Amino acid sequence: MKKRPLAAVITAAAVLLLFAAASVWAVRRPKPFSVAVVGFYDADNLLWSAAAPKAPVRVEVFPRSELAKKDLSSYDAVILRTIGWRPDQAQAAALEQYRRGDPSRPEETGGGAIAAYPLTSDLSKDLSAVPEPVAENIDSYLQTLTERNALAFLRLLLREISGSEVDVPPPEELPESGYFYLGPEISPTLEELFARGDYPAPRSGEACAALIGPFLNPMKTSDFAPVEYLIHRLEEKGFRVVGIYGFKKNPELLEACRPDLIIDFPLGRVLPNDEAPKLFSHLNVPVLSAISLSVSRRQWEKEPTGMTASYQNLAVALPELDGVTEPTPISTLEPGDDGMAFRQPLTDRIDRLCDRAARWLTLKNKPNDQKRLAVFYHRQPGGAITAQSLDAIESLYRTLLFLRGQGYNLGDDFPPTLEEFSRRLDAEGKQVGSWAPGALEKFLASGHPERIPAETY
């Protein structure tokens, strides 16, 4: 057999040694610290993704609907946004298993870390499982998410969970409250807002519309398009618009701008401890609702109820307890070509909301004797008027007398006694059943109903 040259043998051996060394390094090299970011909007996900390589950590973002489908054990930590969400059975089980660790994998030394935001909610408190230094700073870093705060929080997880020696800067100091207009700048006083070069000069007789609510963050410019459209449309209706950032932390900002109308971007109670009804009653102005939906327009229109039960509670029911009325969706999350979803205005709904705002202002300034009111009551066909725990007819009569005392015009023929009022109500305010032949014709002839053209109705 022909011998190979010595140089060829040495070369082959060197290659084998390099291959073996590379294989050992690949097996033994440290696994990168991995974080799942769950349930955040795409505008926030861009910040997490930009911050990840600078931490350095590996970040994967996905919606909460994917929780039960993911192998959570592959992550060192989970950052979970819980606002407006209740986990289903499968999601809750997946999080609980991750928190306790997988007993079928002996190489694991313990459960996973869950940083649930905001930590002020009961759900987040139940789900969170992180070292104390992380728990103490969750809300500080995430309540105003910037790329710098995302980077600092990822490094905080890296340091406290893996023991890595990394620098963790404090939360970025941003304004907690103030006034805004069309850009990200926050002005601490009205004088500074009005002095800005981009703020329109005051016009004689214009009314002030104040925007409040937790969904208002002008520093999130990628999601600001619906607010910008709303501001422009309100200005076209003759309003001077004042945006208020951080209203919950500084409610005095609202009273200082002396609004004629308020538009709330709701998520739960407006203020704690029933403070909002007192404030709104003191200001004596209409408060309308501008809802930011968490789905696309197509999904919203396909959903029979428009939104989930939990979100209805946060966006409609709870704000209504504070006096917020006329809930109107004004924005949806629309995916782009890259799959990332950002807030886009529902322009037809915003136009309607602005029309309503203008009509509310007209109504507010109209003398009471020129206003037209409709009073609705419950009455079954052939039955009596009912109201929960009230003497319905007398309560209605007293209400109308109170309105007359406030200047409302009830007409010259308003019944002078409760008995006459009850008789008129029975004759002219009855509910006619379709099973009573001739009853409708008789009522139309003698009941003096208000006739409304079908086109108007």
LINMO-V798368 format. One record per backbone hydrogen bond with DSSP energy under -0.5 kcal/mol. CO is the residue of the C=O (numbers start at 1). NH is the residue of the N-H. If there is no record, write none. Layout:
# LINMO-V798368
CO_NH ; CO_NH
This chain:
# LINMO-V798368
5_8 ; 5_9 ; 6_10 ; 7_11 ; 8_12 ; 9_13 ; 10_14 ; 11_15 ; 12_16 ; 13_17 ; 14_18 ; 15_19 ; 16_20 ; 17_21 ; 18_22 ; 19_23 ; 20_24 ; 21_25 ; 22_26 ; 23_27 ; 24_28 ; 25_29 ; 33_58 ; 34_76 ; 34_77 ; 35_37 ; 35_60 ; 36_38 ; 36_79 ; 37_62 ; 38_81 ; 41_44 ; 41_45 ; 42_46 ; 43_47 ; 44_47 ; 44_48 ; 45_49 ; 46_50 ; 47_51 ; 48_52 ; 49_53 ; 51_54 ; 51_55 ; 52_55 ; 52_56 ; 52_57 ; 57_59 ; 58_35 ; 60_37 ; 62_39 ; 63_66 ; 64_67 ; 66_69 ; 66_70 ; 67_70 ; 70_72 ; 71_74 ; 72_75 ; 76_113 ; 77_36 ; 78_80 ; 78_115 ; 79_38 ; 79_81 ; 80_82 ; 80_117 ; 82_85 ; 88_92 ; 89_93 ; 90_94 ; 91_95 ; 92_96 ; 93_97 ; 94_98 ; 95_99 ; 96_100 ; 97_101 ; 98_112 ; 101_103 ; 102_105 ; 104_106 ; 105_108 ; 113_78 ; 113_115 ; 114_116 ; 114_129 ; 115_80 ; 117_82 ; 118_121 ; 121_125 ; 122_126 ; 123_127 ; 124_128 ; 129_114 ; 131_134 ; 131_135 ; 132_136 ; 134_137 ; 134_138 ; 135_138 ; 137_141 ; 138_142 ; 139_143 ; 142_145 ; 144_146 ; 146_150 ; 147_151 ; 148_152 ; 149_153 ; 150_154 ; 151_155 ; 152_156 ; 153_157 ; 154_158 ; 155_159 ; 156_160 ; 157_161 ; 157_162 ; 158_162 ; 158_163 ; 158_164 ; 159_163 ; 164_166 ; 167_169 ; 172_174 ; 178_245 ; 179_187 ; 180_243 ; 185_187 ; 187_179 ; 189_193 ; 190_194 ; 191_195 ; 192_196 ; 193_196 ; 196_199 ; 203_206 ; 207_209 ; 207_240 ; 208_210 ; 208_260 ; 208_261 ; 209_242 ; 210_263 ; 211_244 ; 212_265 ; 213_216 ; 215_217 ; 217_220 ; 219_221 ; 220_223 ; 221_224 ; 224_228 ; 225_229 ; 226_230 ; 227_231 ; 228_232 ; 229_233 ; 230_234 ; 231_235 ; 232_236 ; 233_237 ; 234_239 ; 235_238 ; 238_207 ; 239_241 ; 240_209 ; 242_211 ; 243_180 ; 243_245 ; 245_178 ; 246_249 ; 246_250 ; 247_250 ; 250_253 ; 251_254 ; 251_255 ; 252_256 ; 253_257 ; 254_257 ; 254_259 ; 255_258 ; 260_286 ; 261_210 ; 262_264 ; 262_288 ; 263_212 ; 264_266 ; 264_290 ; 265_215 ; 268_267 ; 272_275 ; 274_278 ; 275_279 ; 276_280 ; 277_281 ; 278_282 ; 279_283 ; 280_284 ; 280_285 ; 286_262 ; 287_325 ; 288_264 ; 289_291 ; 289_328 ; 291_293 ; 291_330 ; 291_331 ; 295_333 ; 296_300 ; 297_301 ; 298_302 ; 299_303 ; 303_306 ; 308_312 ; 309_313 ; 310_314 ; 311_315 ; 312_316 ; 312_317 ; 313_318 ; 314_268 ; 316_320 ; 317_321 ; 318_321 ; 318_322 ; 319_322 ; 319_324 ; 320_323 ; 325_289 ; 326_289 ; 328_291 ; 330_346 ; 331_293 ; 332_334 ; 332_344 ; 333_335 ; 334_342 ; 336_339 ; 340_336 ; 342_334 ; 344_332 ; 345_347 ; 346_349 ; 346_350 ; 347_351 ; 348_352 ; 349_353 ; 350_354 ; 351_355 ; 352_356 ; 353_357 ; 354_358 ; 355_359 ; 356_360 ; 357_361 ; 358_362 ; 359_363 ; 360_364 ; 361_365 ; 362_366 ; 363_366 ; 367_370 ; 368_371 ; 371_373 ; 374_376 ; 378_386 ; 380_383 ; 384_380 ; 386_378 ; 387_390 ; 390_392 ; 391_395 ; 392_396 ; 393_397 ; 394_398 ; 395_399 ; 396_400 ; 397_401 ; 398_402 ; 399_403 ; 400_404 ; 401_405 ; 402_406 ; 403_406 ; 403_408 ; 404_407 ; 408_410 ; 411_414 ; 417_421 ; 418_422 ; 419_423 ; 420_424 ; 421_425 ; 422_426 ; 423_427 ; 424_428 ; 425_429 ; 430_432 ; 431_382 ; 431_433 ; 433_436 ; 435_437 ; 436_439 ; 436_440 ; 438_442 ; 439_443 ; 440_444 ; 441_445 ; 442_446 ; 443_447 ; 449_451 ; 453_457
